C-alpha cells in the first residue's frame, strides 16, 4: 500500500536569499518523537509496515506530558465519497465540532499529498495534519484522505504536537479505526473545558497583543522581543527563517501590509493548497502590528488562520481579522475583507487603502533600515557566538518602529497645541505627504487627539 512519504510539507516559496538554513517543517520537533516504542494497533499492528518515526510516536504521549497544554478536543476527519468531509471520531463526545470537518481538511486538498492547517473554531484554535494516500479501492475511488487534529484555548502551543498529528494521520490511513493512541494522548493532555466566558478570557491572556484591551501597560520599555510576554509565542514548526522568507517574499510591500495591520484591517491571503505555508504568513503578518505602548482604545487583532465558505456568515460581523483561504470565491465577496493578498499581489478596494498601497521613498528607506538591522544583529550574534533568531530580529524592528510611532502620537496629544508636524512625521519614519492618509486613519482608529499640520497638495510629487 503506497503512502505519501515523498511529498513533505512545502517550504515557503520565492525565497531567493541563501543566508538562511531552510529545514523541513517537521524537523524542528522531530526530536520529541524518537523514543523506541511500538505504535501498532493491538488488533492488526503487523498488517502494514510503519516507519521508525511513526513507531516512535507511541512514547510521544509520555514525552510531551511535561508540557502544560490546554487541549480541549481531538478528532479525525475523513473524506467520504458519498457524504464529503465528515468527523469520523472525536473526544470528548459532547464537544461541538460543527464545521471543523471543513477547516481541518482544506477545500482542494485532494490535489496535494500532505498539508497542515491552523484554524480557529469558535473560541478555540486548531491544528490538523492532512494526508492523501492512494488505495486500490473502487469504493474509495482510489484515494483515502484524512486529517487528525486538536483544538486548544491558544495557538501558542499547538506546534509541539505537529509531529504526533502527522504520525497519527498516517496511522489512521494505514490502520483505519484504531484510535487507542489518540485516546491516550487526549487523556494525558486534555484541559478542563472552560465556560464560554472563561474561554474568551483565556484566549485573550494566552496570546495577547501588546496594547490590546486586557493587557497590562508596561512601565519600563522593552527593547527586545525576547523579553517574556512581548510577543505572542507562536514558535510553530516553520523552516528556519520563516519571518525572513516572509519579508523577502513581499519585499518593500511588507510596509504596505504593515500599515494595513496597524490599521487593523480585514486582511485575507489567498492560495491554492497546500495552505500550511500561508498560515505562516498569517502569523508573520499578525506580528507586524505589535507594540508595547498602552492605548485604552486599542482593538484586538484576530488571527483566524484558515477560513472557508462556512465562515462567511461569521465574517460578516467582523471588523478586524487576518486569515487565509483556498476558496477563490472570496475574491468576489469584497464586503468581507479590506485587503486581498494573492501570491505577491496586495490589493484593496477602497480609495484610501489603494493610496496606501503605493510604495513611497520612506517605505524604501525603512526596508533598507530593516535589512541593516538584520545585518547588525547577525554581526552581534557572531561576536557572542550565538545563533541568529531571524524571527525575533525582524519582529524587534517592527516592535521598536511601532513603539516610536505610538509614543510620538501620545506625546503630541499631551502637548499644549497638539500639533503633529512634518518633522514629527519624518521622525516617525513616515512620508509627510504620501503617509498623510495613513496617519489620519491611525489617529482616528485609536482616538488619539492630535491636529495634523502636514500640507496636502492637490498634486503631490
HELIX and SHEET records of a PDB file:
HELIX    1   1 UNK A   27  UNK A   30  1                                   4    
HELIX    2   2 UNK A   31  UNK A   33  5                                   3    
HELIX    3   3 UNK A   52  UNK A   56  1                                   5    
HELIX    4   4 UNK A   57  UNK A   59  5                                   3    
HELIX    5   5 UNK A   60  UNK A   63  1                                   4    
HELIX    6   6 UNK A  100  UNK A  103  1                                   4    
HELIX    7   7 UNK A  109  UNK A  111  5                                   3    
HELIX    8   8 UNK A  158  UNK A  161  5                                   4    
HELIX    9   9 UNK A  162  UNK A  174  1                                  13    
HELIX   10  10 UNK A  180  UNK A  189  1                                  10    
HELIX   11  11 UNK A  196  UNK A  206  1                                  11    
HELIX   12  12 UNK A  242  UNK A  250  1                                   9    
HELIX   13  13 UNK A  251  UNK A  253  5                                   3    
HELIX   14  14 UNK A  254  UNK A  262  1                                   9    
HELIX   15  15 UNK A  276  UNK A  287  1                                  12    
HELIX   16  16 UNK A  309  UNK A  311  5                                   3    
HELIX   17  17 UNK A  312  UNK A  315  1                                   4    
HELIX   18  18 UNK A  328  UNK A  332  5                                   5    
HELIX   19  19 UNK A  334  UNK A  336  5                                   3    
HELIX   20  20 UNK A  351  UNK A  356  1                                   6    
HELIX   21  21 UNK A  361  UNK A  384  1                                  24    
HELIX   22  22 UNK A  390  UNK A  413  1                                  24    
HELIX   23  23 UNK A  422  UNK A  427  1                                   6    
HELIX   24  24 UNK A  436  UNK A  446  1                                  11    
SHEET    1   A 5 UNK A  84  UNK A  91  0                                        
SHEET    2   A 5 UNK A  71  UNK A  80 -1                                        
SHEET    3   A 5 UNK A 143  UNK A 152 -1                                        
SHEET    4   A 5 UNK A 124  UNK A 134 -1                                        
SHEET    5   A 5 UNK A 114  UNK A 121 -1                                        
SHEET    1   B 5 UNK A 303  UNK A 306  0                                        
SHEET    2   B 5 UNK A 322  UNK A 325  1                                        
SHEET    3   B 5 UNK A 267  UNK A 270  1                                        
SHEET    4   B 5 UNK A 339  UNK A 342  1                                        
SHEET    5   B 5 UNK A 345  UNK A 348 -1                                        
SHEET    1   C 2 UNK A 419  UNK A 420  0                                        
SHEET    2   C 2 UNK A 451  UNK A 452  1                                        
END                                                                             
